[in-house]
Amino acid sequence: MRDAVRGFMQTHAAEQEVRRLAETEAGYERATWLRASNELGLAGLCTPERFDGSGLPLAALDVVQGEAGRALCGLPILSSAVLATSALLASDDEPAQSEWLPRLSSGQTTATIAFLGPGHDWEHHHSSVAATPDGDSARLSGVRTPVLDGGTADLLIVAARDDDGPSLYLVDADAPGLEKVPLATMDVTRK
């Protein structure tokens, strides 16, 4: 696996390409993510087979992350294949898992988790993002920063405080009122 991922990175994340992509808004090309997902199964590597993933142990992602880090590759491996997928798998929301995990596993959809932020104290159920019931869904208000790949993800999994305490909410990246503000970082390959 290490050799396959390294070969992919050498071809699709060579230094010149990484430097070029670092200057773009996304930091990667969606076509490359789809190719990595289809050819190597990177997007669904540790997702259970029942959700169209490979079902490999988390240790497989160590190999992938190591090779991606070696190439300084900006693909949404950490945000989508690790963090967002892990959050969905840890939830008890079977309908959300059934809807989103196959889409994430295919690479057609990317996601990230918006967990920390100003005024966040998960242990004591304080959060700067509040959720207010709004029909069958909820209206979220507040700030989450930083959010790894927050500007390019199709789905945001947002930690917010509601009447029951802390909860995770699925937010479409095109939701009305959602404002995304790019942050300057020391690592220009991380958006």
N, C-alpha and C positions, 0 to 999 in steps of 0.2 A: 504494500500500500504506500509506504514511504516513497519508493521509487516512482510510482505512478503519479503521486501528488507533486513530487519534486519536478518530474518531467513536465507536467502540466504548467507548473509555475514558471519553469524556465522558458516555456514557449509563450505563455499568455501573460506573464507578469515579469518580464525581463526589465532590467533597470530603466531603460529608456521609456518603456510603456508605463511603468509605475510613476516615473517623473511626469510624464504627459498627463496621466489620469489624476495625479495629485492637484493639478491646476484646474480640474473640472469641478463642477458643483457636486456630483455624485461620488467621485473618487474611484469609480469602477464603471465598467460597461455591463449592462443587463445581459447582453448576449453572451458574455464570458461567464457570468453567473449561471445562466441556463446551461451552457456547455459543461461547466464543472458539475452541475447537478445531474445532467443526463449521462455524461461519460463516466464520472467518478462517483456519483451519488452523494456528493458533499452536502447538499442541502438536507437530506434525510438520513444521513449516516447512522445516527443513533435513535432515530424515530422508529417505534415498533412497526413491524411488517403490516399489522392490521390498518395502519395509517399510511401505507405505501412507502414506508422507509425501509432501511436495510436491517434495522434491529441490532446493530453492533453495540458493544459496550462503550461507555463514555471514553475509555482509554483510546479508542480509535480517533477521537477528536483531538487528543493530545498530539498525535502524529500530524494531523491536518493543520492544526494551529501552529505547530513547530515549523512546518514547511511554508505556511503562509507568512509567518513572521520572518522567516529567513529571506523571503522574497519581498517583504514589506508590502504584500498584496492587500489591496483595499476591499476585497470581496466581503460581503456581509456574513461571513462565517460565524464570528462571535455573536453578533447581534441577532441574527435570524436562526441559524442552525443550532446554536448553543443556548443563548439566553431566552429568546422568545419561545422556542420549542420546549425547553425545560420548564418554563412557567406554565405553558399549556398542559404539559404532561403531569405536572404537579397539582393542577387544579382538579376539582371533581366535576368539571363541566363537560360531560360526555358529548353533548351536542356541539359545543365549541371545538372540542378536540376533533370530532368527526368532520366538521366543516373546514377547519383551518389547517390541521396537520398534513393532510394529503396535498394541499396547495403549497404549503411550505416545503414539503419533501420534494416536490417536483421542481422547485425553484421559480415557479410562475409567480409566486407571491413572496414578498420579503416582510419581515416583521422585526420589531425591537421591543424592548421593555423600558418603560419610563418609570423608574422606581424611586430614585432619590431626588431630592430637590431642597430648596430653601425651606427651613422650618420643618423638616421631616424628622419624626421620631417614631419609627415603626413600633418599637417596643411598648411605648405608651399610647399607641393609637392616635398619634398626632400626625397630621400631614397637611402640607400647604395646598393640596388638591382635595376639594370636597366634591362629593357626588350627591346630587339632589334628584329624587325620583321624578321622572317625566314620562308618564304613561307606562309603556312596556319597557322603557329604557331609563337612562339617567342622564342628567346634564352635569358635566364636569366643569369645575372652574378652579383655576390656580396655575402654578408654574412648576414645570419639571425641567431641571437642567443639571448636568448635561445629559443628553440622550444619544447614545451611540447610533449612528446612521438614522437619526430621527428625521432628517430632511429627505431621505430617499425611501424609507420603509413604507410599504403599502398598508401595514397594520401596526398600530401602537397598542401595547398592553400597558395600561396606565394604573399605577397604584394610587388609590384614592380613599378617602375616609367617607363612610356612609353611616347610617344609623346603627349598623351592626359592627362597626369598627373598620379596620382596614380591609379593602377588597381590591381585586384586579378587574379592570374594565377594558373591553375591546373597543378600540376607537379607529375608525377608518381614517386613513391619512388625508382624505378629502372632506372630512367632517366640517360642516359650517362652523365658523368661529375658531377653528384650530389655527393657531399662529405658530409658524416655525421660524426661528431666528438662528442662522448659522453662527457658530462660535469659532473664534480663532483658537487653534490649538498648537502646541509645540510640534506635534507629529502631524504633518500635512497629509499623511495617508489616512488619517482617521477623521471622519466627518461627523 
